[in-house]
């Protein structure tokens, strides 16, 4: 049986060929655009029950001022 340890170097090599578009991942997009970890956490929780597109729509609506 061959045993191989999963190291950071192996993970980085595996990920090197993968292109991730932040717009397709709500939490990543929110964090990179706002640098607000709390907003990223909220959108992560929202995506548990809906898709990323709807979670982003909700986050945008929440960030607008409420006019009464």
C-alpha positions as CSV (number, residue, x, y, z in Angstrom):
1,X,0.0,0.0,0.0
2,X,1.4,3.4,-1.0
3,X,0.9,6.2,1.5
4,X,0.9,9.8,0.6
5,X,0.7,12.8,2.9
6,X,-1.5,15.7,1.9
7,X,0.8,18.7,2.1
8,X,0.2,22.4,1.4
9,X,2.5,22.1,-1.6
10,X,0.4,19.3,-3.1
11,X,-2.8,21.3,-2.5
12,X,-1.3,24.4,-4.1
13,X,-0.2,22.3,-7.1
14,X,-3.6,20.8,-7.5
15,X,-5.3,24.2,-7.3
16,X,-2.9,25.9,-9.7
17,X,-4.8,24.7,-12.7
18,X,-8.3,25.5,-11.4
19,X,-9.8,28.9,-12.2
20,X,-12.2,30.2,-9.7
21,X,-14.5,33.1,-10.7
22,X,-15.3,35.0,-7.5
23,X,-18.7,36.2,-8.9
24,X,-19.8,32.5,-8.8
25,X,-19.1,32.1,-5.1
26,X,-21.2,34.5,-3.0
27,X,-19.0,34.5,0.2
28,X,-15.8,34.9,-1.7
29,X,-17.3,37.7,-3.8
30,X,-18.7,39.6,-0.7
31,X,-15.5,39.2,1.3
32,X,-13.2,40.4,-1.6
33,X,-15.5,43.3,-2.5
34,X,-16.1,44.5,1.1
35,X,-13.3,43.0,3.2
36,X,-16.0,42.4,5.8
37,X,-15.8,39.0,7.4
38,X,-19.2,39.4,9.0
39,X,-20.9,40.0,5.7
40,X,-19.1,37.0,4.2
41,X,-20.3,34.9,7.2
42,X,-23.9,36.1,6.7
43,X,-23.9,35.3,3.0
44,X,-22.4,31.9,3.7
45,X,-25.2,31.1,6.0
46,X,-27.8,32.4,3.4
47,X,-26.3,30.1,0.8
48,X,-27.1,27.1,2.9
49,X,-30.8,27.4,1.9
50,X,-30.6,29.2,-1.4
51,X,-28.2,29.6,-4.3
52,X,-25.4,32.0,-4.4
53,X,-27.2,34.3,-6.9
54,X,-30.2,34.8,-4.6
55,X,-27.9,35.3,-1.6
56,X,-26.0,38.0,-3.4
57,X,-29.3,39.7,-4.3
58,X,-30.4,39.7,-0.7
59,X,-27.0,41.1,0.5
60,X,-27.3,43.9,-2.0
61,X,-30.8,44.7,-0.9
62,X,-29.7,44.7,2.7
63,X,-26.9,47.1,2.1
64,X,-29.2,49.8,0.6
65,X,-30.6,52.4,3.0
66,X,-34.2,51.7,4.2
67,X,-36.4,54.6,3.1
68,X,-39.7,54.9,4.9
